[in-house]
Amino acid sequence: MSGYTPLTRDDLAADGVGSSALERLLGTGEVVRLRPGVYLRPERDSAPKPEEWIIARAQALAMVSRERPLFSHLTAAALHGLPVHGPPSPKVHVIVEPRRPGAATGVVRHRGEVPLDQIVERHGLRCTSLDRTLADI
């Protein structure tokens, strides 16, 4: 997924993009907000595919999370390289422990336990194994 690396506000500031310039770029679509404080600069001549949007949103969540998320369902499918048809979802899917409270913006939390043999890493992110992902979706 080269060319679609999420950027923090600090990354943009290091490139000389201040607050007013960022607002202008967001308005023109040259920069897209993935999560509060995390952005993406899509390439002008080729828009990201739905799977690439999902992966970028997963990377953005991982960048701001205290604990490494365990991505699942449609998000894990994209991480495994499966094609996603239709418009990209603005939400990512994660599995959290049943007793974990709360919710997060832009996140669908599925509560449950996942055995270690059903967890893999793709694109530097933890996700459910391909077999588990197919069963989930």
Phi and psi in radians as a Rosetta constraint file:
Dihedral C 1 N 2 CA 2 C 2 CIRCULARHARMONIC -1.146 0.35
Dihedral N 2 CA 2 C 2 N 3 CIRCULARHARMONIC 2.550 0.35
Dihedral C 2 N 3 CA 3 C 3 CIRCULARHARMONIC 1.588 0.35
Dihedral N 3 CA 3 C 3 N 4 CIRCULARHARMONIC -0.144 0.35
Dihedral C 3 N 4 CA 4 C 4 CIRCULARHARMONIC -2.190 0.35
Dihedral N 4 CA 4 C 4 N 5 CIRCULARHARMONIC 0.869 0.35
Dihedral C 4 N 5 CA 5 C 5 CIRCULARHARMONIC -1.540 0.35
Dihedral N 5 CA 5 C 5 N 6 CIRCULARHARMONIC 2.189 0.35
Dihedral C 5 N 6 CA 6 C 6 CIRCULARHARMONIC -1.072 0.35
Dihedral N 6 CA 6 C 6 N 7 CIRCULARHARMONIC 2.564 0.35
Dihedral C 6 N 7 CA 7 C 7 CIRCULARHARMONIC -2.147 0.35
Dihedral N 7 CA 7 C 7 N 8 CIRCULARHARMONIC 2.462 0.35
Dihedral C 7 N 8 CA 8 C 8 CIRCULARHARMONIC -1.495 0.35
Dihedral N 8 CA 8 C 8 N 9 CIRCULARHARMONIC 2.960 0.35
Dihedral C 8 N 9 CA 9 C 9 CIRCULARHARMONIC -1.032 0.35
Dihedral N 9 CA 9 C 9 N 10 CIRCULARHARMONIC -0.649 0.35
Dihedral C 9 N 10 CA 10 C 10 CIRCULARHARMONIC -1.131 0.35
Dihedral N 10 CA 10 C 10 N 11 CIRCULARHARMONIC -0.681 0.35
Dihedral C 10 N 11 CA 11 C 11 CIRCULARHARMONIC -1.047 0.35
Dihedral N 11 CA 11 C 11 N 12 CIRCULARHARMONIC -0.796 0.35
Dihedral C 11 N 12 CA 12 C 12 CIRCULARHARMONIC -1.156 0.35
Dihedral N 12 CA 12 C 12 N 13 CIRCULARHARMONIC -0.694 0.35
Dihedral C 12 N 13 CA 13 C 13 CIRCULARHARMONIC -1.091 0.35
Dihedral N 13 CA 13 C 13 N 14 CIRCULARHARMONIC -0.676 0.35
Dihedral C 13 N 14 CA 14 C 14 CIRCULARHARMONIC -1.106 0.35
Dihedral N 14 CA 14 C 14 N 15 CIRCULARHARMONIC -0.459 0.35
Dihedral C 14 N 15 CA 15 C 15 CIRCULARHARMONIC -1.537 0.35
Dihedral N 15 CA 15 C 15 N 16 CIRCULARHARMONIC 0.112 0.35
Dihedral C 15 N 16 CA 16 C 16 CIRCULARHARMONIC 1.523 0.35
Dihedral N 16 CA 16 C 16 N 17 CIRCULARHARMONIC 0.258 0.35
Dihedral C 16 N 17 CA 17 C 17 CIRCULARHARMONIC -1.701 0.35
Dihedral N 17 CA 17 C 17 N 18 CIRCULARHARMONIC 1.847 0.35
Dihedral C 17 N 18 CA 18 C 18 CIRCULARHARMONIC -1.508 0.35
Dihedral N 18 CA 18 C 18 N 19 CIRCULARHARMONIC -3.053 0.35
Dihedral C 18 N 19 CA 19 C 19 CIRCULARHARMONIC -1.047 0.35
Dihedral N 19 CA 19 C 19 N 20 CIRCULARHARMONIC -0.818 0.35
Dihedral C 19 N 20 CA 20 C 20 CIRCULARHARMONIC -1.218 0.35
Dihedral N 20 CA 20 C 20 N 21 CIRCULARHARMONIC -0.661 0.35
Dihedral C 20 N 21 CA 21 C 21 CIRCULARHARMONIC -1.147 0.35
Dihedral N 21 CA 21 C 21 N 22 CIRCULARHARMONIC -0.667 0.35
Dihedral C 21 N 22 CA 22 C 22 CIRCULARHARMONIC -1.098 0.35
Dihedral N 22 CA 22 C 22 N 23 CIRCULARHARMONIC -0.792 0.35
Dihedral C 22 N 23 CA 23 C 23 CIRCULARHARMONIC -1.045 0.35
Dihedral N 23 CA 23 C 23 N 24 CIRCULARHARMONIC -0.698 0.35
Dihedral C 23 N 24 CA 24 C 24 CIRCULARHARMONIC -1.139 0.35
Dihedral N 24 CA 24 C 24 N 25 CIRCULARHARMONIC -0.771 0.35
Dihedral C 24 N 25 CA 25 C 25 CIRCULARHARMONIC -1.146 0.35
Dihedral N 25 CA 25 C 25 N 26 CIRCULARHARMONIC -0.641 0.35
Dihedral C 25 N 26 CA 26 C 26 CIRCULARHARMONIC -1.122 0.35
Dihedral N 26 CA 26 C 26 N 27 CIRCULARHARMONIC -0.676 0.35
Dihedral C 26 N 27 CA 27 C 27 CIRCULARHARMONIC -1.159 0.35
Dihedral N 27 CA 27 C 27 N 28 CIRCULARHARMONIC -0.565 0.35
Dihedral C 27 N 28 CA 28 C 28 CIRCULARHARMONIC -1.567 0.35
Dihedral N 28 CA 28 C 28 N 29 CIRCULARHARMONIC -0.186 0.35
Dihedral C 28 N 29 CA 29 C 29 CIRCULARHARMONIC 1.500 0.35
Dihedral N 29 CA 29 C 29 N 30 CIRCULARHARMONIC 0.059 0.35
Dihedral C 29 N 30 CA 30 C 30 CIRCULARHARMONIC -1.231 0.35
Dihedral N 30 CA 30 C 30 N 31 CIRCULARHARMONIC -0.415 0.35
Dihedral C 30 N 31 CA 31 C 31 CIRCULARHARMONIC -2.281 0.35
Dihedral N 31 CA 31 C 31 N 32 CIRCULARHARMONIC 2.438 0.35
Dihedral C 31 N 32 CA 32 C 32 CIRCULARHARMONIC -2.117 0.35
Dihedral N 32 CA 32 C 32 N 33 CIRCULARHARMONIC 2.359 0.35
Dihedral C 32 N 33 CA 33 C 33 CIRCULARHARMONIC -1.438 0.35
Dihedral N 33 CA 33 C 33 N 34 CIRCULARHARMONIC 2.109 0.35
Dihedral C 33 N 34 CA 34 C 34 CIRCULARHARMONIC -1.552 0.35
Dihedral N 34 CA 34 C 34 N 35 CIRCULARHARMONIC -0.703 0.35
Dihedral C 34 N 35 CA 35 C 35 CIRCULARHARMONIC -2.659 0.35
Dihedral N 35 CA 35 C 35 N 36 CIRCULARHARMONIC 2.869 0.35
Dihedral C 35 N 36 CA 36 C 36 CIRCULARHARMONIC -0.957 0.35
Dihedral N 36 CA 36 C 36 N 37 CIRCULARHARMONIC 2.136 0.35
Dihedral C 36 N 37 CA 37 C 37 CIRCULARHARMONIC 1.470 0.35
Dihedral N 37 CA 37 C 37 N 38 CIRCULARHARMONIC 0.001 0.35
Dihedral C 37 N 38 CA 38 C 38 CIRCULARHARMONIC -2.277 0.35
Dihedral N 38 CA 38 C 38 N 39 CIRCULARHARMONIC 2.294 0.35
Dihedral C 38 N 39 CA 39 C 39 CIRCULARHARMONIC -2.315 0.35
Dihedral N 39 CA 39 C 39 N 40 CIRCULARHARMONIC 2.938 0.35
Dihedral C 39 N 40 CA 40 C 40 CIRCULARHARMONIC -2.381 0.35
Dihedral N 40 CA 40 C 40 N 41 CIRCULARHARMONIC 2.422 0.35
Dihedral C 40 N 41 CA 41 C 41 CIRCULARHARMONIC -1.870 0.35
Dihedral N 41 CA 41 C 41 N 42 CIRCULARHARMONIC 1.619 0.35
Dihedral C 41 N 42 CA 42 C 42 CIRCULARHARMONIC -1.133 0.35
Dihedral N 42 CA 42 C 42 N 43 CIRCULARHARMONIC 2.592 0.35
Dihedral C 42 N 43 CA 43 C 43 CIRCULARHARMONIC -1.226 0.35
Dihedral N 43 CA 43 C 43 N 44 CIRCULARHARMONIC 2.454 0.35
Dihedral C 43 N 44 CA 44 C 44 CIRCULARHARMONIC -1.127 0.35
Dihedral N 44 CA 44 C 44 N 45 CIRCULARHARMONIC -0.699 0.35
Dihedral C 44 N 45 CA 45 C 45 CIRCULARHARMONIC -1.585 0.35
Dihedral N 45 CA 45 C 45 N 46 CIRCULARHARMONIC -0.140 0.35
Dihedral C 45 N 46 CA 46 C 46 CIRCULARHARMONIC -2.595 0.35
Dihedral N 46 CA 46 C 46 N 47 CIRCULARHARMONIC 1.893 0.35
Dihedral C 46 N 47 CA 47 C 47 CIRCULARHARMONIC -1.211 0.35
Dihedral N 47 CA 47 C 47 N 48 CIRCULARHARMONIC 2.557 0.35
Dihedral C 47 N 48 CA 48 C 48 CIRCULARHARMONIC -1.053 0.35
Dihedral N 48 CA 48 C 48 N 49 CIRCULARHARMONIC 2.521 0.35
Dihedral C 48 N 49 CA 49 C 49 CIRCULARHARMONIC -1.261 0.35
Dihedral N 49 CA 49 C 49 N 50 CIRCULARHARMONIC 2.825 0.35
Dihedral C 49 N 50 CA 50 C 50 CIRCULARHARMONIC -0.915 0.35
Dihedral N 50 CA 50 C 50 N 51 CIRCULARHARMONIC -0.721 0.35
Dihedral C 50 N 51 CA 51 C 51 CIRCULARHARMONIC -1.100 0.35
Dihedral N 51 CA 51 C 51 N 52 CIRCULARHARMONIC -0.654 0.35
Dihedral C 51 N 52 CA 52 C 52 CIRCULARHARMONIC -1.187 0.35
Dihedral N 52 CA 52 C 52 N 53 CIRCULARHARMONIC -0.647 0.35
Dihedral C 52 N 53 CA 53 C 53 CIRCULARHARMONIC -1.077 0.35
Dihedral N 53 CA 53 C 53 N 54 CIRCULARHARMONIC -0.777 0.35
Dihedral C 53 N 54 CA 54 C 54 CIRCULARHARMONIC -1.091 0.35
Dihedral N 54 CA 54 C 54 N 55 CIRCULARHARMONIC -0.788 0.35
Dihedral C 54 N 55 CA 55 C 55 CIRCULARHARMONIC -1.119 0.35
Dihedral N 55 CA 55 C 55 N 56 CIRCULARHARMONIC -0.734 0.35
Dihedral C 55 N 56 CA 56 C 56 CIRCULARHARMONIC -1.080 0.35
Dihedral N 56 CA 56 C 56 N 57 CIRCULARHARMONIC -0.719 0.35
Dihedral C 56 N 57 CA 57 C 57 CIRCULARHARMONIC -1.156 0.35
Dihedral N 57 CA 57 C 57 N 58 CIRCULARHARMONIC -0.643 0.35
Dihedral C 57 N 58 CA 58 C 58 CIRCULARHARMONIC -1.142 0.35
Dihedral N 58 CA 58 C 58 N 59 CIRCULARHARMONIC -0.765 0.35
Dihedral C 58 N 59 CA 59 C 59 CIRCULARHARMONIC -1.077 0.35
Dihedral N 59 CA 59 C 59 N 60 CIRCULARHARMONIC -0.689 0.35
Dihedral C 59 N 60 CA 60 C 60 CIRCULARHARMONIC -1.104 0.35
Dihedral N 60 CA 60 C 60 N 61 CIRCULARHARMONIC -0.756 0.35
Dihedral C 60 N 61 CA 61 C 61 CIRCULARHARMONIC -1.104 0.35
Dihedral N 61 CA 61 C 61 N 62 CIRCULARHARMONIC -0.754 0.35
Dihedral C 61 N 62 CA 62 C 62 CIRCULARHARMONIC -1.074 0.35
Dihedral N 62 CA 62 C 62 N 63 CIRCULARHARMONIC -0.589 0.35
Dihedral C 62 N 63 CA 63 C 63 CIRCULARHARMONIC -1.143 0.35
Dihedral N 63 CA 63 C 63 N 64 CIRCULARHARMONIC -0.538 0.35
Dihedral C 63 N 64 CA 64 C 64 CIRCULARHARMONIC -1.869 0.35
Dihedral N 64 CA 64 C 64 N 65 CIRCULARHARMONIC 0.003 0.35
Dihedral C 64 N 65 CA 65 C 65 CIRCULARHARMONIC -1.510 0.35
Dihedral N 65 CA 65 C 65 N 66 CIRCULARHARMONIC 2.490 0.35
Dihedral C 65 N 66 CA 66 C 66 CIRCULARHARMONIC -1.268 0.35
Dihedral N 66 CA 66 C 66 N 67 CIRCULARHARMONIC -0.665 0.35
Dihedral C 66 N 67 CA 67 C 67 CIRCULARHARMONIC -1.947 0.35
Dihedral N 67 CA 67 C 67 N 68 CIRCULARHARMONIC 2.608 0.35
Dihedral C 67 N 68 CA 68 C 68 CIRCULARHARMONIC -1.147 0.35
Dihedral N 68 CA 68 C 68 N 69 CIRCULARHARMONIC 2.094 0.35
Dihedral C 68 N 69 CA 69 C 69 CIRCULARHARMONIC -1.187 0.35
Dihedral N 69 CA 69 C 69 N 70 CIRCULARHARMONIC 2.683 0.35
Dihedral C 69 N 70 CA 70 C 70 CIRCULARHARMONIC -1.898 0.35
Dihedral N 70 CA 70 C 70 N 71 CIRCULARHARMONIC 1.830 0.35
Dihedral C 70 N 71 CA 71 C 71 CIRCULARHARMONIC -1.395 0.35
Dihedral N 71 CA 71 C 71 N 72 CIRCULARHARMONIC 2.545 0.35
Dihedral C 71 N 72 CA 72 C 72 CIRCULARHARMONIC -2.521 0.35
Dihedral N 72 CA 72 C 72 N 73 CIRCULARHARMONIC -3.107 0.35
Dihedral C 72 N 73 CA 73 C 73 CIRCULARHARMONIC 0.898 0.35
Dihedral N 73 CA 73 C 73 N 74 CIRCULARHARMONIC -2.284 0.35
Dihedral C 73 N 74 CA 74 C 74 CIRCULARHARMONIC -1.091 0.35
Dihedral N 74 CA 74 C 74 N 75 CIRCULARHARMONIC -0.604 0.35
Dihedral C 74 N 75 CA 75 C 75 CIRCULARHARMONIC -1.146 0.35
Dihedral N 75 CA 75 C 75 N 76 CIRCULARHARMONIC -0.781 0.35
Dihedral C 75 N 76 CA 76 C 76 CIRCULARHARMONIC -1.119 0.35
Dihedral N 76 CA 76 C 76 N 77 CIRCULARHARMONIC -0.650 0.35
Dihedral C 76 N 77 CA 77 C 77 CIRCULARHARMONIC -1.032 0.35
Dihedral N 77 CA 77 C 77 N 78 CIRCULARHARMONIC -0.783 0.35
Dihedral C 77 N 78 CA 78 C 78 CIRCULARHARMONIC -1.122 0.35
Dihedral N 78 CA 78 C 78 N 79 CIRCULARHARMONIC -0.705 0.35
Dihedral C 78 N 79 CA 79 C 79 CIRCULARHARMONIC -1.106 0.35
Dihedral N 79 CA 79 C 79 N 80 CIRCULARHARMONIC -0.539 0.35
Dihedral C 79 N 80 CA 80 C 80 CIRCULARHARMONIC -1.410 0.35
Dihedral N 80 CA 80 C 80 N 81 CIRCULARHARMONIC -0.052 0.35
Dihedral C 80 N 81 CA 81 C 81 CIRCULARHARMONIC 1.534 0.35
Dihedral N 81 CA 81 C 81 N 82 CIRCULARHARMONIC 0.185 0.35
Dihedral C 81 N 82 CA 82 C 82 CIRCULARHARMONIC -1.320 0.35
Dihedral N 82 CA 82 C 82 N 83 CIRCULARHARMONIC 2.520 0.35
Dihedral C 82 N 83 CA 83 C 83 CIRCULARHARMONIC -1.249 0.35
Dihedral N 83 CA 83 C 83 N 84 CIRCULARHARMONIC 2.495 0.35
Dihedral C 83 N 84 CA 84 C 84 CIRCULARHARMONIC -2.053 0.35
Dihedral N 84 CA 84 C 84 N 85 CIRCULARHARMONIC 2.149 0.35
Dihedral C 84 N 85 CA 85 C 85 CIRCULARHARMONIC -1.743 0.35
Dihedral N 85 CA 85 C 85 N 86 CIRCULARHARMONIC 2.585 0.35
Dihedral C 85 N 86 CA 86 C 86 CIRCULARHARMONIC 1.680 0.35
Dihedral N 86 CA 86 C 86 N 87 CIRCULARHARMONIC -3.117 0.35
Dihedral C 86 N 87 CA 87 C 87 CIRCULARHARMONIC -1.200 0.35
Dihedral N 87 CA 87 C 87 N 88 CIRCULARHARMONIC 2.596 0.35
Dihedral C 87 N 88 CA 88 C 88 CIRCULARHARMONIC -1.176 0.35
Dihedral N 88 CA 88 C 88 N 89 CIRCULARHARMONIC 2.407 0.35
Dihedral C 88 N 89 CA 89 C 89 CIRCULARHARMONIC -1.319 0.35
Dihedral N 89 CA 89 C 89 N 90 CIRCULARHARMONIC 2.421 0.35
Dihedral C 89 N 90 CA 90 C 90 CIRCULARHARMONIC -1.361 0.35
Dihedral N 90 CA 90 C 90 N 91 CIRCULARHARMONIC -0.050 0.35
Dihedral C 90 N 91 CA 91 C 91 CIRCULARHARMONIC -1.984 0.35
Dihedral N 91 CA 91 C 91 N 92 CIRCULARHARMONIC 2.637 0.35
Dihedral C 91 N 92 CA 92 C 92 CIRCULARHARMONIC -1.932 0.35
Dihedral N 92 CA 92 C 92 N 93 CIRCULARHARMONIC 2.675 0.35
Dihedral C 92 N 93 CA 93 C 93 CIRCULARHARMONIC -1.850 0.35
Dihedral N 93 CA 93 C 93 N 94 CIRCULARHARMONIC 2.301 0.35
Dihedral C 93 N 94 CA 94 C 94 CIRCULARHARMONIC -2.332 0.35
Dihedral N 94 CA 94 C 94 N 95 CIRCULARHARMONIC 2.762 0.35
Dihedral C 94 N 95 CA 95 C 95 CIRCULARHARMONIC -1.932 0.35
Dihedral N 95 CA 95 C 95 N 96 CIRCULARHARMONIC 2.249 0.35
Dihedral C 95 N 96 CA 96 C 96 CIRCULARHARMONIC -2.155 0.35
Dihedral N 96 CA 96 C 96 N 97 CIRCULARHARMONIC 2.826 0.35
Dihedral C 96 N 97 CA 97 C 97 CIRCULARHARMONIC -1.038 0.35
Dihedral N 97 CA 97 C 97 N 98 CIRCULARHARMONIC 2.528 0.35
Dihedral C 97 N 98 CA 98 C 98 CIRCULARHARMONIC -0.987 0.35
Dihedral N 98 CA 98 C 98 N 99 CIRCULARHARMONIC -0.562 0.35
Dihedral C 98 N 99 CA 99 C 99 CIRCULARHARMONIC -1.513 0.35
Dihedral N 99 CA 99 C 99 N 100 CIRCULARHARMONIC -0.052 0.35
Dihedral C 99 N 100 CA 100 C 100 CIRCULARHARMONIC -1.281 0.35
Dihedral N 100 CA 100 C 100 N 101 CIRCULARHARMONIC 2.150 0.35
Dihedral C 100 N 101 CA 101 C 101 CIRCULARHARMONIC -1.468 0.35
Dihedral N 101 CA 101 C 101 N 102 CIRCULARHARMONIC 2.951 0.35
Dihedral C 101 N 102 CA 102 C 102 CIRCULARHARMONIC 1.516 0.35
Dihedral N 102 CA 102 C 102 N 103 CIRCULARHARMONIC -3.112 0.35
Dihedral C 102 N 103 CA 103 C 103 CIRCULARHARMONIC -2.492 0.35
Dihedral N 103 CA 103 C 103 N 104 CIRCULARHARMONIC 2.983 0.35
Dihedral C 103 N 104 CA 104 C 104 CIRCULARHARMONIC -2.434 0.35
Dihedral N 104 CA 104 C 104 N 105 CIRCULARHARMONIC 2.486 0.35
Dihedral C 104 N 105 CA 105 C 105 CIRCULARHARMONIC -1.091 0.35
Dihedral N 105 CA 105 C 105 N 106 CIRCULARHARMONIC 2.319 0.35
Dihedral C 105 N 106 CA 106 C 106 CIRCULARHARMONIC 1.321 0.35
Dihedral N 106 CA 106 C 106 N 107 CIRCULARHARMONIC 0.258 0.35
Dihedral C 106 N 107 CA 107 C 107 CIRCULARHARMONIC -2.252 0.35
Dihedral N 107 CA 107 C 107 N 108 CIRCULARHARMONIC 2.313 0.35
Dihedral C 107 N 108 CA 108 C 108 CIRCULARHARMONIC -1.741 0.35
Dihedral N 108 CA 108 C 108 N 109 CIRCULARHARMONIC 1.995 0.35
Dihedral C 108 N 109 CA 109 C 109 CIRCULARHARMONIC -1.678 0.35
Dihedral N 109 CA 109 C 109 N 110 CIRCULARHARMONIC 2.081 0.35
Dihedral C 109 N 110 CA 110 C 110 CIRCULARHARMONIC -1.755 0.35
Dihedral N 110 CA 110 C 110 N 111 CIRCULARHARMONIC 2.238 0.35
Dihedral C 110 N 111 CA 111 C 111 CIRCULARHARMONIC -1.670 0.35
Dihedral N 111 CA 111 C 111 N 112 CIRCULARHARMONIC 2.326 0.35
Dihedral C 111 N 112 CA 112 C 112 CIRCULARHARMONIC 2.924 0.35
Dihedral N 112 CA 112 C 112 N 113 CIRCULARHARMONIC 3.109 0.35
Dihedral C 112 N 113 CA 113 C 113 CIRCULARHARMONIC -1.909 0.35
Dihedral N 113 CA 113 C 113 N 114 CIRCULARHARMONIC 2.437 0.35
Dihedral C 113 N 114 CA 114 C 114 CIRCULARHARMONIC -2.161 0.35
Dihedral N 114 CA 114 C 114 N 115 CIRCULARHARMONIC 2.105 0.35
Dihedral C 114 N 115 CA 115 C 115 CIRCULARHARMONIC -1.064 0.35
Dihedral N 115 CA 115 C 115 N 116 CIRCULARHARMONIC 2.589 0.35
Dihedral C 115 N 116 CA 116 C 116 CIRCULARHARMONIC -0.989 0.35
Dihedral N 116 CA 116 C 116 N 117 CIRCULARHARMONIC -0.569 0.35
Dihedral C 116 N 117 CA 117 C 117 CIRCULARHARMONIC -1.292 0.35
Dihedral N 117 CA 117 C 117 N 118 CIRCULARHARMONIC -0.054 0.35
Dihedral C 117 N 118 CA 118 C 118 CIRCULARHARMONIC -1.905 0.35
Dihedral N 118 CA 118 C 118 N 119 CIRCULARHARMONIC 0.281 0.35
Dihedral C 118 N 119 CA 119 C 119 CIRCULARHARMONIC -2.075 0.35
Dihedral N 119 CA 119 C 119 N 120 CIRCULARHARMONIC 2.279 0.35
Dihedral C 119 N 120 CA 120 C 120 CIRCULARHARMONIC -2.313 0.35
Dihedral N 120 CA 120 C 120 N 121 CIRCULARHARMONIC 3.081 0.35
Dihedral C 120 N 121 CA 121 C 121 CIRCULARHARMONIC -2.130 0.35
Dihedral N 121 CA 121 C 121 N 122 CIRCULARHARMONIC 2.292 0.35
Dihedral C 121 N 122 CA 122 C 122 CIRCULARHARMONIC -2.393 0.35
Dihedral N 122 CA 122 C 122 N 123 CIRCULARHARMONIC 2.354 0.35
Dihedral C 122 N 123 CA 123 C 123 CIRCULARHARMONIC 0.957 0.35
Dihedral N 123 CA 123 C 123 N 124 CIRCULARHARMONIC 0.546 0.35
Dihedral C 123 N 124 CA 124 C 124 CIRCULARHARMONIC 1.311 0.35
Dihedral N 124 CA 124 C 124 N 125 CIRCULARHARMONIC 0.189 0.35
Dihedral C 124 N 125 CA 125 C 125 CIRCULARHARMONIC -2.080 0.35
Dihedral N 125 CA 125 C 125 N 126 CIRCULARHARMONIC 2.524 0.35
Dihedral C 125 N 126 CA 126 C 126 CIRCULARHARMONIC -1.378 0.35
Dihedral N 126 CA 126 C 126 N 127 CIRCULARHARMONIC 2.364 0.35
Dihedral C 126 N 127 CA 127 C 127 CIRCULARHARMONIC -2.630 0.35
Dihedral N 127 CA 127 C 127 N 128 CIRCULARHARMONIC 2.933 0.35
Dihedral C 127 N 128 CA 128 C 128 CIRCULARHARMONIC -1.206 0.35
Dihedral N 128 CA 128 C 128 N 129 CIRCULARHARMONIC 2.652 0.35
Dihedral C 128 N 129 CA 129 C 129 CIRCULARHARMONIC -1.063 0.35
Dihedral N 129 CA 129 C 129 N 130 CIRCULARHARMONIC 2.866 0.35
Dihedral C 129 N 130 CA 130 C 130 CIRCULARHARMONIC -1.037 0.35
Dihedral N 130 CA 130 C 130 N 131 CIRCULARHARMONIC -0.799 0.35
Dihedral C 130 N 131 CA 131 C 131 CIRCULARHARMONIC -1.041 0.35
Dihedral N 131 CA 131 C 131 N 132 CIRCULARHARMONIC -0.795 0.35
Dihedral C 131 N 132 CA 132 C 132 CIRCULARHARMONIC -1.133 0.35
Dihedral N 132 CA 132 C 132 N 133 CIRCULARHARMONIC -0.727 0.35
Dihedral C 132 N 133 CA 133 C 133 CIRCULARHARMONIC -1.051 0.35
Dihedral N 133 CA 133 C 133 N 134 CIRCULARHARMONIC -0.815 0.35
Dihedral C 133 N 134 CA 134 C 134 CIRCULARHARMONIC -1.079 0.35
Dihedral N 134 CA 134 C 134 N 135 CIRCULARHARMONIC -0.665 0.35
Dihedral C 134 N 135 CA 135 C 135 CIRCULARHARMONIC -1.164 0.35
Dihedral N 135 CA 135 C 135 N 136 CIRCULARHARMONIC -0.667 0.35
Dihedral C 135 N 136 CA 136 C 136 CIRCULARHARMONIC -1.190 0.35
Dihedral N 136 CA 136 C 136 N 137 CIRCULARHARMONIC -0.662 0.35
